């Protein structure tokens, strides 16, 4: 409940700050830069370095790796065929293909399935969603952004993207068995703790809802896909692969629910940073979070009734 209240409060603070004339107009872009260059690298170092490596973690990790490429193929093909603007296609792929598996996902999964469910949620989020947003999402942003880039430049952009760079460092630390502890751990935790309030305030500052925005069919394409079609893929695929009644039932249930979470906050940050319809990206997150509470109730009923 506290996390839900924090989401609402931070978005409202962002909306109110935008109404203050003295507040810098470029504040959302500045906040996004802070998140990309400081907070996300800290999160990567803090969590990826601790992920326990085993064969059993593959299925929950693969949730994001299945959904994002599928989203890219779907919106990329539709967009090209229907002649959508490139920034619209890029925004829909990035925001429609990534779930808020962490901040929104963790408390919801823990509340429903306890600590065992939370362990699976961490696997869906850290080596899954977090790595996808740090790599594939940057490729999409580079391809569909305003500035046309060569393949070599796109590769350079991904490799030099701070969260991905620090993911490589964290993965190396993990493989070498080095543990981050003491003051350094506390410093990383302090930076990581600023992700949600700062990111949501930035979303709120860019959130300007009017009738024209609500009528934007692209917005509803993104939300409809993210909240209904994406989890349906995992529901059907994992339902066929896993025993839904035995030991694998919890893995199945958590994977479906995590796939059905609202768009990831970080996806909105990247879309805004690359000028891929920042307002729509903010709306996908701002409207997606409250709407996801209703769609998740549907998915919960479906996985529990199987």
C-alpha positions as CSV (number, residue, x, y, z in Angstrom):
1,X,0.0,0.0,0.0
2,X,2.9,2.4,0.8
3,X,4.4,1.9,-2.6
4,X,1.1,2.6,-4.4
5,X,0.7,5.8,-2.3
6,X,4.2,6.8,-3.2
7,X,3.5,6.4,-6.9
8,X,0.5,8.6,-6.7
9,X,2.2,11.3,-4.5
10,X,5.3,11.5,-6.7
11,X,3.3,11.8,-9.9
12,X,1.2,14.6,-8.3
13,X,4.3,16.4,-7.1
14,X,5.7,16.3,-10.7
15,X,2.4,17.7,-12.1
16,X,2.4,20.5,-9.4
17,X,6.1,21.4,-10.0
18,X,5.4,22.0,-13.7
19,X,2.9,24.7,-12.7
20,X,5.5,26.7,-10.8
21,X,6.7,29.4,-13.3
22,X,10.2,29.6,-11.7
23,X,10.8,25.8,-12.1
24,X,13.2,25.1,-15.1
25,X,11.4,23.9,-18.2
26,X,14.2,21.4,-18.9
27,X,13.9,19.8,-15.5
28,X,12.5,16.5,-16.7
29,X,15.5,16.0,-19.1
30,X,17.9,16.9,-16.3
31,X,16.3,14.4,-13.9
32,X,16.4,11.7,-16.6
33,X,20.1,12.4,-17.2
34,X,20.8,12.0,-13.4
35,X,18.9,8.7,-13.4
36,X,20.7,7.3,-16.4
37,X,24.2,8.4,-15.4
38,X,24.0,7.8,-11.6
39,X,21.0,5.8,-10.3
40,X,20.7,3.0,-12.9
41,X,24.4,2.2,-12.8
42,X,24.2,2.0,-9.0
43,X,21.2,-0.4,-9.2
44,X,23.1,-2.5,-11.7
45,X,26.1,-2.8,-9.4
46,X,24.0,-3.4,-6.4
47,X,21.7,-6.2,-7.7
48,X,23.3,-7.9,-10.8
49,X,26.4,-8.6,-8.8
50,X,24.3,-10.7,-6.4
51,X,22.2,-12.8,-8.8
52,X,22.6,-16.5,-8.2
53,X,23.5,-18.2,-11.5
54,X,21.7,-21.5,-12.2
55,X,19.7,-23.3,-15.0
56,X,16.5,-22.9,-12.9
57,X,16.5,-19.1,-13.3
58,X,16.3,-19.2,-17.1
59,X,12.5,-19.2,-17.5
60,X,11.6,-16.2,-15.4
61,X,14.6,-14.3,-16.9
62,X,13.3,-15.1,-20.4
63,X,10.0,-13.3,-19.9
64,X,11.4,-9.9,-20.9
65,X,13.6,-11.5,-23.6
66,X,10.5,-13.0,-25.2
67,X,8.2,-10.0,-24.9
68,X,10.5,-7.2,-26.1
69,X,11.6,-8.8,-29.4
70,X,8.0,-9.8,-30.1
71,X,6.9,-6.2,-29.4
72,X,9.7,-4.9,-31.8
73,X,8.5,-7.2,-34.5
74,X,4.8,-6.4,-34.0
75,X,5.0,-2.6,-33.8
76,X,7.9,-2.4,-36.2
77,X,6.0,-4.3,-38.9
78,X,2.6,-2.6,-38.2
79,X,4.3,0.8,-38.1
80,X,6.1,0.3,-41.4
81,X,3.0,-1.1,-43.1
82,X,0.6,1.7,-41.8
83,X,3.3,4.4,-42.2
84,X,3.4,5.5,-38.6
85,X,6.0,8.1,-37.6
86,X,9.3,6.5,-36.5
87,X,9.2,8.2,-33.1
88,X,5.8,6.7,-32.4
89,X,7.0,3.2,-33.4
90,X,10.0,3.6,-31.2
91,X,8.0,4.8,-28.2
92,X,5.5,1.9,-28.5
93,X,8.2,-0.7,-28.8
94,X,10.2,0.6,-25.8
95,X,7.3,1.3,-23.5
96,X,5.1,-1.5,-24.7
97,X,7.8,-4.1,-24.5
98,X,9.0,-3.6,-20.9
99,X,7.1,-4.2,-17.7
100,X,7.5,-2.4,-14.4
101,X,8.7,-5.7,-12.9
102,X,10.5,-4.0,-10.0
103,X,8.9,-1.2,-8.1
104,X,5.3,-2.0,-8.9
105,X,5.9,-5.7,-9.5
106,X,7.9,-6.5,-6.3
107,X,5.3,-5.4,-3.7
108,X,2.3,-6.8,-5.7
109,X,4.0,-10.2,-6.1
110,X,5.2,-10.3,-2.4
111,X,1.7,-9.3,-1.2
112,X,0.1,-12.2,-3.2
113,X,2.8,-15.0,-3.1
114,X,5.1,-14.0,-0.3
115,X,8.9,-14.2,-0.2
116,X,9.0,-17.3,-2.5
117,X,7.2,-15.3,-5.2
118,X,9.4,-12.3,-4.6
119,X,12.5,-14.4,-5.4
120,X,11.1,-15.3,-8.8
121,X,10.1,-11.6,-9.4
122,X,13.7,-10.5,-8.8
123,X,14.8,-12.9,-11.5
124,X,12.2,-11.6,-13.9
125,X,13.4,-8.0,-13.2
126,X,17.1,-7.9,-12.7
127,X,18.7,-10.3,-15.3
128,X,15.6,-10.0,-17.4
129,X,13.9,-6.6,-17.7
130,X,16.9,-4.6,-16.4
131,X,19.4,-6.0,-19.0
132,X,16.8,-5.7,-21.8
133,X,16.2,-2.0,-21.0
134,X,20.0,-1.4,-20.8
135,X,20.7,-3.1,-24.2
136,X,17.9,-3.8,-26.6
137,X,15.9,-0.7,-25.6
138,X,18.9,1.5,-26.4
139,X,19.3,-0.2,-29.8
140,X,15.6,0.6,-30.6
141,X,15.9,4.2,-29.3
142,X,19.0,4.6,-31.6
143,X,17.3,3.1,-34.6
144,X,14.0,5.0,-34.3
145,X,15.4,8.3,-32.8
146,X,15.5,11.5,-34.8
147,X,19.3,11.1,-35.5
148,X,20.0,8.4,-38.1
149,X,22.9,6.3,-36.9
150,X,25.2,3.7,-38.5
151,X,25.3,0.1,-37.0
152,X,28.8,0.9,-35.6
153,X,27.5,4.0,-33.9
154,X,24.5,2.1,-32.5
155,X,26.8,-0.6,-31.1
156,X,28.9,2.2,-29.5
157,X,25.8,3.8,-28.0
158,X,24.8,0.5,-26.4
159,X,28.3,-0.3,-25.1
160,X,28.7,3.2,-23.7
161,X,25.2,3.4,-22.2
162,X,26.1,3.8,-18.4
163,X,23.7,1.2,-17.0
164,X,24.8,-1.4,-19.6
165,X,28.5,-0.5,-19.0
166,X,28.0,-1.1,-15.3
167,X,26.0,-4.2,-15.9
168,X,29.1,-5.7,-17.5
169,X,31.1,-4.6,-14.5
170,X,28.5,-6.1,-12.1
171,X,28.4,-9.4,-14.1
172,X,32.2,-9.6,-13.9
173,X,32.0,-9.0,-10.2
174,X,29.4,-11.8,-9.9
175,X,31.4,-14.3,-11.9
176,X,34.5,-13.5,-9.8
177,X,32.6,-14.1,-6.6
178,X,33.3,-10.6,-5.3
179,X,30.8,-9.3,-2.8
180,X,29.9,-5.6,-2.5
181,X,29.6,-4.8,1.2
182,X,30.2,-2.1,3.8
183,X,30.2,1.6,3.0
184,X,30.2,1.1,-0.8
185,X,27.1,-1.0,-0.5
186,X,25.4,1.7,1.6
187,X,26.3,4.4,-0.9
188,X,24.9,2.3,-3.8
189,X,21.7,1.7,-1.8
190,X,21.3,5.5,-1.1
191,X,21.6,6.3,-4.8
192,X,19.3,3.4,-5.8
193,X,16.6,4.5,-3.3
194,X,16.2,7.8,-5.3
195,X,15.1,5.9,-8.5
196,X,11.3,5.8,-7.9
197,X,10.6,9.3,-6.5
198,X,12.9,11.0,-9.0
199,X,11.7,9.0,-12.0
200,X,8.0,9.4,-11.1
201,X,8.3,13.1,-10.4
202,X,9.9,13.4,-13.9
203,X,7.0,11.4,-15.3
204,X,4.5,13.7,-13.5
205,X,6.2,16.8,-14.9
206,X,5.7,15.5,-18.4
207,X,2.2,14.3,-17.7
208,X,-0.3,16.7,-19.3
209,X,-3.5,14.9,-19.8
210,X,-6.2,16.4,-22.1
211,X,-9.0,15.1,-24.2
212,X,-6.8,15.1,-27.3
213,X,-4.1,12.9,-25.6
214,X,-6.7,10.4,-24.2
215,X,-8.1,10.1,-27.7
216,X,-4.7,9.2,-29.2
217,X,-5.2,5.7,-30.5
218,X,-1.5,5.0,-30.4
219,X,-1.6,5.4,-26.6
220,X,-4.3,2.8,-26.4
221,X,-2.5,0.5,-28.8
222,X,0.5,0.6,-26.4
223,X,-1.6,0.1,-23.2
224,X,-3.8,-2.6,-24.7
225,X,-0.7,-4.5,-25.9
226,X,1.2,-4.1,-22.6
227,X,-1.6,-4.9,-20.2
228,X,-3.4,-7.6,-22.2
229,X,-1.6,-9.1,-25.2
230,X,2.0,-9.3,-23.8
231,X,0.9,-11.3,-20.6
232,X,-1.3,-13.4,-22.9
233,X,1.8,-14.6,-24.7
234,X,3.4,-15.7,-21.4
235,X,0.1,-17.1,-20.1
236,X,-0.2,-19.4,-23.2
237,X,3.5,-20.2,-23.7
238,X,4.5,-20.9,-20.1
239,X,1.1,-22.6,-19.6
240,X,2.1,-25.1,-22.2
241,X,5.7,-25.6,-20.9
242,X,5.1,-25.7,-17.2
243,X,3.2,-27.8,-14.8
244,X,0.5,-25.4,-13.5
245,X,-0.5,-27.5,-10.6
246,X,2.8,-28.8,-9.3
247,X,6.1,-27.4,-8.1
248,X,6.3,-25.1,-11.2
249,X,3.0,-23.4,-10.6
250,X,4.4,-20.5,-8.7
251,X,7.0,-19.8,-11.4
252,X,4.2,-19.8,-14.0
253,X,1.9,-17.5,-11.9
254,X,4.6,-14.9,-11.1
255,X,5.9,-14.9,-14.7
256,X,2.4,-14.1,-16.1
257,X,1.7,-11.4,-13.5
258,X,5.1,-9.8,-14.0
259,X,4.5,-9.8,-17.8
260,X,1.2,-7.9,-17.2
261,X,2.7,-5.1,-15.1
262,X,2.4,-1.5,-16.4
263,X,5.1,-0.1,-18.6
264,X,8.5,0.3,-16.9
265,X,9.4,3.8,-15.6
266,X,12.9,3.4,-17.1
267,X,11.5,2.8,-20.6
268,X,9.8,6.2,-20.3
269,X,13.1,7.8,-19.3
270,X,14.9,6.3,-22.4
271,X,12.0,7.3,-24.7
272,X,12.2,10.8,-23.4
273,X,16.0,11.0,-23.6
274,X,15.9,10.0,-27.3
275,X,12.9,12.3,-28.1
276,X,10.6,9.4,-28.9
277,X,7.2,11.1,-28.1
278,X,8.1,12.0,-24.5
279,X,4.5,13.0,-23.6
280,X,3.0,9.7,-24.8
281,X,5.8,7.8,-23.0
282,X,4.9,9.6,-19.8
283,X,1.2,8.9,-20.3
284,X,1.9,5.2,-21.0
285,X,3.5,5.0,-17.5
286,X,1.2,7.5,-15.8
287,X,-2.1,5.9,-17.0
288,X,-0.7,2.4,-17.2
289,X,0.1,2.0,-13.5
290,X,-3.5,2.6,-12.2
291,X,-5.1,0.7,-15.2
292,X,-2.8,-2.2,-14.5
293,X,-4.3,-2.8,-11.1
294,X,-7.6,-3.8,-12.9
295,X,-5.9,-5.9,-15.6
296,X,-3.7,-7.7,-13.0
297,X,-6.9,-8.7,-11.2
298,X,-8.0,-10.4,-14.4
299,X,-4.7,-12.2,-14.8
300,X,-4.6,-13.3,-11.2
301,X,-8.1,-14.8,-11.6
302,X,-7.0,-16.6,-14.8
303,X,-3.7,-18.1,-13.3
304,X,-5.4,-19.2,-10.1
305,X,-8.4,-20.8,-11.9
306,X,-6.1,-23.0,-14.1
